[in-house]
Amino acid sequence: MLVVLMVAHHTSARDQPELPSAAPTTDKQASEEAEAPPESIVLVEGQITDSCGMGLEDLPVVLRRKASGDNDGEIIAKTTTDEFGDFVLLAPEAVSGDVVLTVSKTTYADLIQELHLDPDEEAPFVGAGMVGNIHIRGRVVDHLSEKPIAGASVQVANSCRELTATTDDQGRFEIKDLSPGWTVVTLQADDFGREVVRTMCIADSKDDKTADNDKVSGESEDNKGVATADQRATTIYRLKPERVIHLTVVDDADVPILGVTAECFDKERDDFRTCVSDEKGQATIKGLHFDTLRLALRLTHEEHVSSCGFDRVAELEEDQLESSHEFVLPRAGIISGKIIDAGTREPVNGARVVAGDVLSDDTPRDFSDDHGKYTIRGVPRGPSTLTVHSSGYAPDTLNVDVNFGQTTTCNIRLKAPTLLEGVVNSQDGTPIARAFVRTGMWRGAATLGLRTLTDGQGKFQLFGVPHDGFEITVHAPGFNSVTQTVIPDGGAVEIVLPTRERDDSTGRSPRIKIGDDAPPFDVKTLKALSLKLADQKGKTVLLDFWATWCAPCMAQIPDLVVIQSEFSNRDDFIMISVSLDLSKEALTKCVEKNRMAWHHVWGKGSGARPTADAYGVGAVPVLFLIGPDGKIIETDLTGKAALERLRSIFQDKDKP
């Protein structure tokens, strides 16, 4: 953690330069100044955060002398935390001895720390997190019989913390020390389907430490929460019977496969499960929700052709609580070899070797070791493109034929890297800043995967490009995209983007303006959820175009998280982020790390690129607000501007 210490310097009277004479000081002013000596001694400094590590602002911080018994000691200093949760306690003179630091906030437990001050030592630093004092009390019962369910598991995700409980003989449980805000309660019990309930933790006007429960998307109406106004109130959670599915995975010769990892996703309830097949190729998943009728599956095994995303589907019969499903994973081949430096003949360590015509997270791959050796398993039989990338070298490819059950040897020598320089101009010769430049087809495959943005003069550089020709595609708002084959021969290339003309099919300019009809989109999220603009009538839509490699995009993530926190419970709002990332792994890691709990669209077949093109997106970040009538409310927003605009929209809408 980087801690920046800021200490104000107070200049003494003798250090002050002579100033021109001012109006005479009255006796009263002189008396007040004499009674208010400057506070210049740092007693204690620190930072107060919530359980997610976010600074808490405007908290009262009080420092008292330690007193005996129940009496409060004399107040020595007090202040409030700033926007980052930082504080500095100052005093006109040094203090020694035992003291007590207290920080208070509604719906949080008081933070109390005892300290010892010594004028001969540095001021102590207090870094502490506040813990909420809200409680959830619940009772878990059978949906059909209303009988209590003992031994049910209760998991609560609240403000970056995971808490657990188990129901007693009466089906009761209690979770304490929760922070205010949205909380997810997951309930499981033998022979019952897993239930997920979203809950808003609040304290009522009587400062009762209670929880206000609300229904989560995809949850049954039976567990729709009721706001509690009494600290003793109990929420009833009803569990329905479980669905059980039996999976069997075989190869293309109908032989059962041991060790297949099956990832199952129920998108309606945001329920993710995983299991591994046994020697008979079988696996069983229990505890599925009673209302689950469709599961998306991803099947992976290093010796077989694994799934590309959740491309398998298990359809469940409504009147059958138990069902069986069989899937086939074709046998695959292996590619192995060695990566060496073409000049020195030394092995290249850490080179990424990918087998396939498209660069994606699902493409079979490996990295070379200290000896330059690599082994790629799970390669589909037939012709395959092998692509090698390594920092400090030009990439290279090789076409190979793969047979299942066999190993194909392929050694590649990497040459020195080269550089492609260029400039992007409009038709009148004006440089286009922040145009998005990405590589396309190269030697018949889309595996190059390089990208950059133009600078203020429209210039760009692509490092580590091949020595032969390859395609680049350039996008910029208000211009038609251009794809052009380039050869890095030492000279700069010029890309000219034509101004986007009026679209005769719609009768409006593709350069989107406020008041225009929003271009329609049809996208599929990372969780396989289909979203169409046509289905969002009556909702305000925040459409965000971004990428993890874009520093301004990353800088506005905290603002987007605040938007999600404030408005995600509204039925008239939806937030969709469209990623221009080339790596799904980088995207998912960023989303999980920053808790970006909204809809994310990425990749080939998801509609991400067609949507970006329809909205004229060439550079990121860019955010659009679409109104309930399907018209553009705002364009080219920042995260902060979007937050303030949404607050204004919903404040006006919620007025009685």
C-alpha positions as CSV (number, residue, x, y, z in Angstrom):
1,M,0.0,0.0,0.0
2,L,1.3,3.4,-0.9
3,V,0.7,5.9,1.9
4,V,1.1,9.6,1.2
5,L,1.7,11.7,4.3
6,M,0.8,15.3,4.0
7,V,1.8,17.6,6.9
8,A,0.9,21.3,6.8
9,H,3.7,23.7,7.5
10,H,2.8,26.5,9.8
11,T,5.1,29.5,9.6
12,S,5.9,31.3,12.8
13,A,5.5,35.1,13.2
14,R,9.2,35.7,13.0
15,D,9.4,33.8,9.7
16,Q,6.7,36.0,8.1
17,P,8.0,38.7,5.6
18,E,7.1,42.2,6.4
19,L,3.7,43.2,4.9
20,P,2.2,46.6,4.1
21,S,0.4,48.1,7.0
22,A,-3.2,47.0,7.3
23,A,-6.2,48.3,9.1
24,P,-5.7,48.5,12.9
25,T,-6.6,45.3,14.9
26,T,-9.4,45.8,17.4
27,D,-9.0,44.6,21.0
28,K,-11.6,41.9,20.3
29,Q,-9.8,40.5,17.3
30,A,-6.5,40.5,19.2
31,S,-8.1,38.6,22.0
32,E,-9.6,35.9,19.7
33,E,-6.3,35.4,17.9
34,A,-4.5,35.0,21.3
35,E,-7.1,32.4,22.3
36,A,-6.6,30.3,19.1
37,P,-3.0,29.2,18.8
38,P,-2.0,27.3,15.6
39,E,-2.4,23.6,15.7
40,S,0.9,22.3,14.3
41,I,1.8,19.1,16.2
42,V,0.7,15.8,14.5
43,L,-0.6,13.5,17.2
44,V,-2.1,10.7,15.1
45,E,-2.7,10.1,11.4
46,G,-4.4,7.3,9.6
47,Q,-7.0,6.0,7.1
48,I,-10.5,4.6,7.7
49,T,-12.0,2.2,5.1
50,D,-14.9,-0.1,4.7
51,S,-14.5,-3.8,4.4
52,C,-13.7,-3.5,0.7
53,G,-10.8,-1.1,1.4
54,M,-12.6,2.0,0.1
55,G,-12.0,5.1,2.1
56,L,-15.0,6.4,4.2
57,E,-15.6,10.1,4.0
58,D,-16.8,12.6,6.6
59,L,-16.4,10.3,9.6
60,P,-15.8,12.0,13.0
61,V,-12.5,11.0,14.5
62,V,-12.1,11.9,18.2
63,L,-8.9,11.5,20.4
64,R,-9.4,11.4,24.1
65,R,-7.2,10.8,27.1
66,K,-7.7,7.4,28.5
67,A,-9.9,7.5,31.6
68,S,-10.7,5.0,34.3
69,G,-14.1,3.3,34.6
70,D,-17.0,4.3,32.3
71,N,-16.1,7.9,32.1
72,D,-15.0,9.5,28.9
73,G,-11.6,11.1,28.9
74,E,-10.8,14.7,28.0
75,I,-11.0,15.4,24.3
76,I,-7.5,16.2,23.0
77,A,-8.2,16.6,19.2
78,K,-10.9,15.8,16.7
79,T,-11.3,15.9,12.9
80,T,-13.2,14.2,10.0
81,T,-11.9,11.9,7.3
82,D,-11.5,13.2,3.8
83,E,-12.8,11.7,0.6
84,F,-10.1,8.9,0.8
85,G,-10.8,8.1,4.4
86,D,-7.5,9.8,5.5
87,F,-7.2,12.0,8.6
88,V,-4.6,13.9,10.6
89,L,-5.2,14.8,14.3
90,L,-3.3,18.0,15.3
91,A,-2.7,19.8,18.6
92,P,-1.0,23.0,19.6
93,E,1.5,21.1,21.7
94,A,2.9,17.6,22.2
95,V,0.8,15.0,24.1
96,S,2.2,12.0,26.0
97,G,0.5,9.0,27.6
98,D,-2.4,6.6,26.9
99,V,-5.1,7.8,24.6
100,V,-8.3,6.4,23.0
101,L,-9.2,7.0,19.3
102,T,-12.9,6.7,18.4
103,V,-14.5,6.7,14.9
104,S,-18.3,6.5,14.6
105,K,-20.7,6.0,11.6
106,T,-24.3,5.1,11.5
107,T,-25.0,1.4,10.8
108,Y,-21.3,0.6,11.6
109,A,-19.8,-0.6,14.9
110,D,-17.8,2.1,16.6
111,L,-14.1,1.8,15.9
112,I,-12.1,2.2,19.2
113,Q,-8.4,1.9,19.4
114,E,-6.1,2.5,22.4
115,L,-2.8,4.2,21.6
116,H,0.3,5.4,23.5
117,L,1.7,8.8,22.5
118,D,5.4,9.6,23.0
119,P,6.6,13.0,21.8
120,D,10.0,11.5,21.2
121,E,8.6,9.0,18.6
122,E,6.8,9.4,15.3
123,A,3.1,9.9,15.4
124,P,1.3,6.5,15.2
125,F,-0.6,5.6,12.0
126,V,-4.0,4.0,12.4
127,G,-5.2,2.0,9.4
128,A,-8.4,0.3,10.1
129,G,-11.6,-0.9,8.5
130,M,-15.1,-0.3,9.8
131,V,-17.4,-3.3,10.3
132,G,-21.2,-3.0,9.9
133,N,-23.5,-3.8,12.7
134,I,-26.6,-4.8,10.7
135,H,-28.1,-8.3,11.3
136,I,-30.0,-10.7,9.1
137,R,-32.4,-13.1,10.8
138,G,-34.0,-15.8,8.8
139,R,-35.9,-19.1,8.9
140,V,-35.6,-21.7,6.1
141,V,-38.6,-23.9,5.4
142,D,-39.8,-26.4,2.9
143,H,-41.8,-24.7,0.1
144,L,-44.4,-27.4,0.0
145,S,-44.9,-28.4,3.7
146,E,-43.7,-25.2,5.4
147,K,-41.7,-27.4,7.8
148,P,-38.4,-26.0,9.0
149,I,-35.2,-27.3,7.3
150,A,-32.4,-28.0,9.8
151,G,-28.8,-28.0,8.8
152,A,-29.3,-25.8,5.8
153,S,-26.1,-23.9,4.7
154,V,-26.4,-20.1,4.5
155,Q,-23.7,-18.1,2.8
156,V,-23.7,-14.3,2.7
157,A,-21.7,-12.1,0.5
158,N,-21.6,-8.6,1.9
159,S,-19.2,-5.8,1.1
160,C,-16.3,-8.0,0.0
161,R,-16.8,-10.4,2.9
162,E,-18.1,-13.9,3.0
163,L,-20.0,-15.1,6.1
164,T,-21.7,-18.4,6.8
165,A,-24.2,-19.9,9.1
166,T,-26.2,-23.2,9.6
167,T,-29.9,-23.4,10.4
168,D,-30.9,-24.9,13.8
169,D,-33.7,-27.4,14.4
170,Q,-36.3,-24.7,13.8
171,G,-34.6,-23.7,10.5
172,R,-33.4,-20.4,12.0
173,F,-30.2,-18.6,11.5
174,E,-28.6,-15.2,12.2
175,I,-25.8,-13.4,10.4
176,K,-24.3,-10.4,12.2
177,D,-21.9,-7.5,11.6
178,L,-23.1,-6.8,8.0
179,S,-22.4,-3.5,6.3
180,P,-25.1,-1.4,4.6
181,G,-25.6,-2.1,0.9
182,W,-26.6,-4.9,-1.4
183,T,-26.0,-8.4,0.0
184,V,-26.4,-11.9,-1.6
185,V,-27.8,-14.7,0.5
186,T,-27.2,-18.2,-0.8
187,L,-29.2,-21.1,0.8
188,Q,-28.5,-24.8,0.2
189,A,-29.8,-28.0,1.8
190,D,-29.8,-31.7,0.9
191,D,-32.6,-32.6,-1.5
192,F,-33.4,-29.0,-2.2
193,G,-32.5,-26.6,-5.0
194,R,-30.0,-23.8,-4.3
195,E,-31.7,-20.5,-3.7
196,V,-30.1,-17.1,-4.2
197,V,-31.7,-14.0,-2.7
198,R,-30.5,-10.4,-3.0
199,T,-30.9,-8.3,0.1
200,M,-30.5,-4.6,0.9
201,C,-29.0,-4.1,4.3
202,I,-30.3,-0.9,5.9
203,A,-31.2,0.5,9.4
204,D,-34.7,1.9,9.9
205,S,-35.6,5.2,11.4
206,K,-35.3,3.7,14.9
207,D,-31.7,2.7,14.1
208,D,-32.7,-1.0,14.3
209,K,-30.0,-3.2,13.0
210,T,-32.1,-5.0,10.4
211,A,-32.1,-6.1,6.8
212,D,-34.5,-5.0,4.0
213,N,-34.8,-7.9,1.5
214,D,-35.6,-7.6,-2.2
215,K,-35.9,-10.1,-5.0
216,V,-32.9,-10.9,-7.1
217,S,-33.3,-11.4,-10.9
218,G,-34.2,-14.9,-11.7
219,E,-35.3,-15.7,-8.1
220,S,-38.7,-17.2,-7.4
221,E,-41.5,-15.0,-6.1
222,D,-41.7,-17.2,-3.0
223,N,-38.6,-15.6,-1.6
224,K,-39.3,-12.0,-2.4
225,G,-38.1,-10.2,0.7
226,V,-40.1,-8.0,3.0
227,A,-38.6,-4.8,4.6
228,T,-38.2,-5.3,8.3
229,A,-38.9,-2.5,10.7
230,D,-38.2,-4.4,13.9
231,Q,-34.8,-5.8,15.0
232,R,-36.5,-9.0,15.9
233,A,-38.1,-9.5,12.5
234,T,-37.4,-12.8,10.7
235,T,-37.4,-13.3,6.9
236,I,-38.8,-16.6,5.7
237,Y,-36.8,-18.4,3.0
238,R,-38.6,-21.2,1.1
239,L,-36.6,-23.9,-0.7
240,K,-38.1,-26.0,-3.5
241,P,-37.2,-29.6,-4.4
242,E,-33.9,-30.0,-6.3
243,R,-33.3,-31.0,-9.9
244,V,-30.6,-33.6,-10.5
245,I,-28.8,-34.2,-13.8
246,H,-26.5,-37.0,-14.8
247,L,-23.9,-36.3,-17.4
248,T,-22.1,-38.9,-19.6
249,V,-19.2,-37.8,-21.8
250,V,-17.7,-40.1,-24.5
251,D,-15.3,-39.6,-27.4
252,D,-16.0,-40.0,-31.1
253,A,-15.4,-43.7,-30.8
254,D,-18.1,-43.9,-28.0
255,V,-15.5,-44.5,-25.3
256,P,-16.2,-43.0,-21.9
257,I,-13.7,-40.2,-20.9
258,L,-12.3,-39.9,-17.4
259,G,-11.5,-36.5,-16.0
260,V,-13.7,-34.2,-18.2
261,T,-14.3,-31.0,-16.4
262,A,-17.9,-30.0,-16.9
263,E,-18.8,-26.4,-16.1
264,C,-22.6,-25.8,-15.9
265,F,-24.3,-22.4,-16.0
266,D,-27.9,-21.6,-15.2
267,K,-28.0,-18.1,-16.6
268,E,-31.6,-17.4,-15.3
269,R,-30.4,-17.8,-11.7
270,D,-26.7,-16.9,-12.3
271,D,-25.9,-20.3,-10.8
272,F,-22.5,-21.8,-11.8
273,R,-21.5,-25.4,-11.0
274,T,-18.6,-27.6,-11.9
275,C,-17.9,-31.4,-11.7
276,V,-15.5,-34.0,-13.1
277,S,-16.4,-37.2,-14.9
278,D,-15.4,-40.6,-13.4
279,E,-13.9,-43.6,-15.2
280,K,-17.3,-44.3,-16.8
281,G,-17.4,-40.8,-18.1
282,Q,-20.2,-39.9,-15.7
283,A,-20.8,-37.0,-13.3
284,T,-23.9,-35.9,-11.3
285,I,-25.0,-32.4,-10.4
286,K,-27.4,-32.0,-7.6
287,G,-29.1,-29.1,-6.0
288,L,-30.2,-27.3,-9.2
289,H,-33.2,-25.0,-8.8
290,F,-36.6,-26.4,-9.3
291,D,-37.3,-23.8,-12.0
292,T,-34.2,-24.6,-14.0
293,L,-35.1,-25.9,-17.5
294,R,-31.9,-25.1,-19.4
295,L,-28.2,-25.5,-18.6
296,A,-25.3,-24.2,-20.7
297,L,-22.2,-26.4,-20.4
298,R,-18.5,-26.1,-21.2
299,L,-16.6,-29.4,-21.4
300,T,-12.8,-29.5,-21.2
301,H,-10.2,-32.2,-21.4
302,E,-6.6,-31.8,-22.5
303,E,-6.6,-35.0,-24.6
304,H,-9.8,-34.1,-26.5
305,V,-11.3,-31.2,-28.4
306,S,-12.7,-29.0,-25.7
307,S,-15.7,-26.6,-25.8
308,C,-15.3,-23.1,-27.1
309,G,-17.2,-21.3,-24.3
310,F,-20.6,-22.6,-23.1
311,D,-21.5,-24.1,-26.4
312,R,-23.3,-27.2,-25.1
313,V,-26.9,-27.2,-23.8
314,A,-28.9,-29.5,-21.6
315,E,-32.6,-29.1,-21.9
316,L,-34.5,-30.3,-18.8
317,E,-38.1,-31.6,-18.8
318,E,-40.4,-29.6,-16.6
319,D,-42.2,-32.6,-15.2
320,Q,-39.0,-34.6,-14.4
321,L,-36.8,-33.7,-11.5
322,E,-34.0,-36.1,-12.6
323,S,-32.6,-36.5,-16.1
324,S,-29.6,-37.9,-18.1
325,H,-27.6,-36.2,-20.9
326,E,-24.8,-37.5,-23.1
327,F,-22.1,-35.4,-24.9
328,V,-19.3,-36.2,-27.2
329,L,-15.8,-34.8,-27.1
330,P,-13.8,-35.8,-30.2
331,R,-10.3,-37.2,-29.8
332,A,-7.5,-34.7,-30.3
333,G,-3.8,-34.6,-31.3
334,I,-0.7,-33.0,-29.8
335,I,1.8,-30.5,-31.2
336,S,5.2,-30.2,-29.6
337,G,8.5,-28.8,-30.5
338,K,11.1,-26.1,-29.7
339,I,11.3,-22.4,-30.1
340,I,14.8,-21.0,-30.8
341,D,16.4,-17.6,-31.7
342,A,17.1,-17.6,-35.4
343,G,20.3,-15.7,-34.9
344,T,21.9,-17.2,-31.8
345,R,20.2,-20.7,-32.0
346,E,19.5,-20.3,-28.3
347,P,16.2,-21.5,-26.8
348,V,13.5,-18.9,-26.3
349,N,11.8,-19.0,-22.9
350,G,8.2,-17.9,-22.3
351,A,7.1,-17.8,-26.0
352,R,3.3,-18.2,-26.4
353,V,2.5,-20.9,-28.9
354,V,-1.2,-21.1,-30.0
355,A,-2.8,-23.7,-32.3
356,G,-5.8,-22.4,-34.2
357,D,-7.0,-19.9,-36.8
358,V,-8.4,-17.4,-34.3
359,L,-6.7,-16.0,-31.2
360,S,-9.0,-16.5,-28.2
361,D,-8.9,-17.8,-24.6
362,D,-10.3,-21.1,-25.7
363,T,-7.6,-21.8,-28.3
364,P,-5.2,-24.6,-27.3
365,R,-1.9,-23.1,-26.2
366,D,1.3,-23.5,-24.2
367,F,4.4,-21.5,-23.3
368,S,8.0,-22.6,-24.0
369,D,10.1,-23.5,-21.0
370,D,13.8,-22.8,-20.3
371,H,14.8,-25.2,-23.0
372,G,12.4,-23.6,-25.5
373,K,10.2,-26.7,-25.4
374,Y,6.4,-26.6,-25.6
375,T,3.6,-29.1,-25.8
376,I,0.0,-28.2,-26.9
377,R,-2.7,-30.8,-26.2
378,G,-6.3,-30.9,-27.3
379,V,-5.7,-29.8,-30.9
380,P,-8.5,-30.8,-33.3
381,R,-7.5,-33.2,-36.1
382,G,-6.8,-31.8,-39.5
383,P,-4.9,-28.7,-40.7
384,S,-4.0,-26.2,-38.0
385,T,-2.2,-22.9,-37.8
386,L,0.6,-22.6,-35.2
387,T,1.4,-19.1,-34.1
388,V,4.2,-18.0,-31.9
389,H,4.5,-14.7,-30.0
390,S,7.4,-13.6,-27.8
391,S,8.6,-10.2,-26.5
392,G,11.6,-9.0,-28.4
393,Y,10.9,-11.2,-31.5
394,A,8.8,-10.9,-34.6
395,P,5.8,-13.4,-34.5
396,D,5.8,-16.4,-36.8
397,T,3.3,-19.0,-38.0
398,L,3.4,-22.5,-39.5
399,N,0.7,-24.7,-41.0
400,V,0.6,-28.2,-39.6
401,D,-1.5,-31.4,-40.0
402,V,-2.7,-33.0,-36.8
403,N,-4.0,-36.5,-36.3
404,F,-5.8,-37.7,-33.1
405,G,-3.7,-39.7,-30.7
406,Q,-0.5,-38.6,-32.4
407,T,2.1,-36.0,-31.7
408,T,3.2,-33.6,-34.5
409,T,6.7,-32.1,-34.1
410,C,7.1,-28.4,-35.1
411,N,10.2,-26.3,-34.4
412,I,10.1,-22.6,-35.1
413,R,13.0,-20.0,-35.3
414,L,12.1,-16.5,-34.3
415,K,13.6,-13.5,-36.1
416,A,14.4,-10.0,-34.7
417,P,11.3,-7.8,-34.3
418,T,10.3,-5.0,-36.7
419,L,8.2,-1.9,-36.3
420,L,5.2,-0.6,-38.3
421,E,4.7,3.2,-38.2
422,G,1.8,5.0,-39.7
423,V,-0.6,8.0,-39.7
424,V,-4.3,8.1,-39.9
425,N,-5.8,11.1,-41.8
426,S,-9.2,12.2,-43.0
427,Q,-9.9,12.7,-46.7
428,D,-8.9,16.4,-46.4
429,G,-5.6,15.5,-44.8
430,T,-6.5,16.2,-41.2
431,P,-4.9,13.9,-38.6
432,I,-7.4,11.7,-36.7
433,A,-6.5,11.4,-33.0
434,R,-7.5,8.3,-30.9
435,A,-8.3,6.2,-33.9
436,F,-8.3,2.5,-33.0
437,V,-5.8,0.4,-35.0
438,R,-5.9,-3.4,-34.9
439,T,-4.3,-6.2,-36.9
440,G,-6.5,-8.5,-38.9
441,M,-5.7,-11.4,-41.2
442,W,-2.2,-12.6,-41.5
443,R,-1.2,-15.7,-43.6
444,G,-4.8,-16.7,-43.7
445,A,-5.4,-16.6,-39.9
446,A,-6.6,-14.0,-37.4
447,T,-3.9,-14.8,-34.8
448,L,-1.7,-11.7,-34.8
449,G,-3.7,-9.8,-32.1
450,L,-2.0,-6.4,-32.0
451,R,-3.7,-3.1,-31.5
452,T,-3.0,0.6,-30.6
453,L,-4.4,4.1,-30.7
454,T,-3.3,7.1,-32.7
455,D,-1.8,10.1,-30.9
456,G,-2.8,13.8,-31.2
457,Q,-1.1,13.9,-34.6
458,G,-2.9,10.8,-35.9
459,K,0.4,8.8,-35.7
460,F,0.7,5.2,-34.4
461,Q,3.3,2.5,-33.9
462,L,2.8,-1.3,-33.8
463,F,5.8,-3.1,-32.2
464,G,6.8,-6.7,-32.9
465,V,4.9,-7.1,-36.2
466,P,5.8,-9.7,-38.8
467,H,8.3,-9.0,-41.6
468,D,5.7,-9.9,-44.3
469,G,2.4,-8.3,-45.1
470,F,-0.7,-8.4,-42.9
471,E,-4.0,-6.6,-42.6
472,I,-4.8,-3.7,-40.3
473,T,-8.2,-2.3,-39.6
474,V,-8.7,1.3,-38.5
475,H,-11.9,2.7,-36.8
476,A,-12.7,6.2,-35.7
477,P,-16.0,7.9,-34.7
478,G,-17.7,9.6,-37.7
479,F,-15.6,7.7,-40.3
480,N,-16.0,4.5,-42.2
481,S,-13.6,1.8,-41.1
482,V,-10.8,0.9,-43.5
483,T,-9.0,-2.5,-43.8
484,Q,-5.6,-2.3,-45.6
485,T,-2.7,-4.7,-46.2
486,V,0.6,-3.3,-45.0
487,I,4.2,-4.4,-45.2
488,P,6.7,-3.0,-42.7
489,D,9.4,-1.9,-45.1
490,G,10.8,0.9,-43.0
491,G,8.5,3.7,-44.3
492,A,5.4,5.1,-42.6
493,V,2.0,4.0,-44.0
494,E,-0.9,6.4,-44.4
495,I,-4.5,5.3,-43.7
496,V,-7.2,7.6,-45.1
497,L,-10.6,7.2,-43.5
498,P,-13.6,8.5,-45.5
499,T,-16.2,10.5,-43.7
500,R,-19.2,8.4,-42.9
501,E,-22.0,9.3,-45.2
502,R,-25.8,9.3,-44.5
503,D,-27.3,5.9,-44.2
504,D,-30.1,5.8,-46.7
505,S,-31.8,2.9,-44.9
506,T,-32.4,4.9,-41.8
507,G,-32.3,8.4,-43.2
508,R,-30.0,9.7,-40.4
509,S,-26.3,10.3,-40.0
510,P,-24.3,7.4,-38.4
511,R,-22.5,10.1,-36.4
512,I,-24.7,9.7,-33.4
513,K,-26.2,12.8,-31.9
514,I,-28.5,13.5,-28.9
515,G,-32.1,12.9,-29.9
516,D,-31.2,10.3,-32.6
517,D,-32.8,6.8,-32.5
518,A,-30.2,4.6,-30.8
519,P,-28.8,2.0,-33.3
520,P,-30.3,-1.4,-32.5
521,F,-28.0,-4.0,-31.0
522,D,-28.3,-7.8,-30.3
523,V,-25.5,-9.0,-28.1
524,K,-24.6,-12.0,-26.0
525,T,-23.0,-11.5,-22.6
526,L,-20.1,-13.5,-21.0
527,K,-22.8,-15.4,-19.1
528,A,-24.5,-16.3,-22.4
529,L,-27.4,-13.9,-21.8
530,S,-28.9,-12.4,-25.0
531,L,-29.7,-8.7,-24.8
532,K,-31.5,-6.7,-27.5
533,L,-32.1,-3.0,-27.5
534,A,-35.6,-3.7,-28.7
535,D,-36.3,-5.6,-25.4
536,Q,-35.2,-2.6,-23.2
537,K,-38.2,-0.3,-23.9
538,G,-39.1,1.6,-20.8
539,K,-35.5,1.4,-19.5
540,T,-32.6,3.8,-19.3
541,V,-29.7,2.0,-20.9
542,L,-26.0,2.9,-20.1
543,L,-23.9,1.5,-23.0
544,D,-20.2,1.5,-22.2
545,F,-17.4,0.7,-24.8
546,W,-14.0,0.0,-23.2
547,A,-11.0,-2.3,-23.0
548,T,-8.6,-3.4,-20.2
549,W,-5.6,-2.1,-22.1
550,C,-7.1,1.4,-22.1
551,A,-5.8,3.5,-19.2
552,P,-8.7,6.0,-19.2
553,C,-11.1,3.1,-19.3
554,M,-9.6,1.6,-16.2
555,A,-9.6,5.0,-14.4
556,Q,-13.3,5.3,-14.7
557,I,-14.2,1.8,-13.4
558,P,-14.8,3.1,-9.8
559,D,-17.4,5.5,-11.1
560,L,-19.1,2.7,-13.0
561,V,-19.1,0.5,-9.9
562,V,-20.8,3.4,-8.0
563,I,-23.4,3.5,-10.8
564,Q,-24.0,-0.2,-10.5
565,S,-24.3,0.1,-6.7
566,E,-26.8,3.0,-6.8
567,F,-29.1,1.9,-9.6
568,S,-28.8,-1.9,-10.1
569,N,-31.9,-2.5,-8.1
570,R,-34.1,-0.4,-10.5
571,D,-36.3,-2.3,-12.9
572,D,-36.0,0.7,-15.3
573,F,-32.2,0.7,-15.7
574,I,-29.7,-1.6,-17.4
575,M,-25.9,-1.3,-17.7
576,I,-24.0,-3.0,-20.5
577,S,-20.2,-2.8,-21.1
578,V,-18.9,-3.8,-24.6
579,S,-15.3,-4.8,-24.4
580,L,-12.8,-4.4,-27.3
581,D,-10.3,-6.6,-25.6
582,L,-8.6,-9.4,-27.6
583,S,-8.1,-11.5,-24.5
584,K,-11.0,-12.9,-22.6
585,E,-8.8,-13.9,-19.8
586,A,-7.7,-10.3,-19.2
587,L,-11.3,-9.1,-19.3
588,T,-12.6,-11.7,-16.9
589,K,-9.8,-11.1,-14.4
590,C,-10.5,-7.4,-14.5
591,V,-14.2,-7.8,-14.1
592,E,-13.7,-10.2,-11.1
593,K,-11.0,-8.1,-9.4
594,N,-13.0,-4.9,-9.6
595,R,-16.4,-6.5,-8.9
596,M,-17.9,-5.2,-12.0
597,A,-21.3,-6.9,-11.4
598,W,-23.1,-5.9,-14.6
599,H,-23.5,-7.2,-18.1
600,H,-20.3,-7.7,-20.2
601,V,-20.1,-8.4,-23.9
602,W,-17.0,-9.7,-25.6
603,G,-15.7,-11.7,-28.4
604,K,-16.5,-13.1,-31.8
605,G,-20.1,-14.0,-32.2
606,S,-21.1,-11.8,-29.2
607,G,-22.1,-8.8,-31.3
608,A,-19.4,-6.6,-29.6
609,R,-17.7,-5.5,-32.9
610,P,-20.9,-4.9,-34.9
611,T,-22.3,-2.9,-32.0
612,A,-19.2,-0.8,-31.7
613,D,-19.3,-0.2,-35.5
614,A,-23.0,0.8,-35.3
615,Y,-22.2,3.4,-32.7
616,G,-19.2,4.7,-34.5
617,V,-16.7,3.6,-31.8
618,G,-13.1,3.9,-32.9
619,A,-11.6,5.0,-29.6
620,V,-12.4,4.1,-26.1
621,P,-13.7,4.8,-23.5
622,V,-17.0,6.1,-24.7
623,L,-20.4,5.9,-23.0
624,F,-23.9,6.4,-24.4
625,L,-27.1,6.9,-22.5
626,I,-30.3,5.6,-24.2
627,G,-33.7,6.8,-22.9
628,P,-36.8,4.6,-22.3
629,D,-38.0,5.6,-25.7
630,G,-35.0,4.3,-27.5
631,K,-33.5,7.7,-28.3
632,I,-30.0,8.9,-27.4
633,I,-29.9,11.0,-24.3
634,E,-26.2,11.6,-24.0
635,T,-23.0,10.7,-26.0
636,D,-19.3,10.6,-25.2
637,L,-19.8,10.6,-21.5
638,T,-17.2,10.0,-18.8
639,G,-17.9,7.8,-15.9
640,K,-18.4,10.7,-13.5
641,A,-20.6,12.6,-16.0
642,A,-22.7,9.4,-16.5
643,L,-23.2,9.1,-12.7
644,E,-24.3,12.7,-12.3
645,R,-26.6,12.5,-15.3
646,L,-28.3,9.3,-14.1
647,R,-28.8,10.7,-10.6
648,S,-30.5,13.7,-12.2
649,I,-32.7,11.5,-14.4
650,F,-33.9,9.2,-11.7
651,Q,-34.3,12.0,-9.1
652,D,-36.7,13.8,-11.5
653,K,-38.4,10.5,-12.4
654,D,-39.0,9.5,-8.7
655,K,-40.6,12.8,-7.8
656,P,-44.2,12.3,-6.6
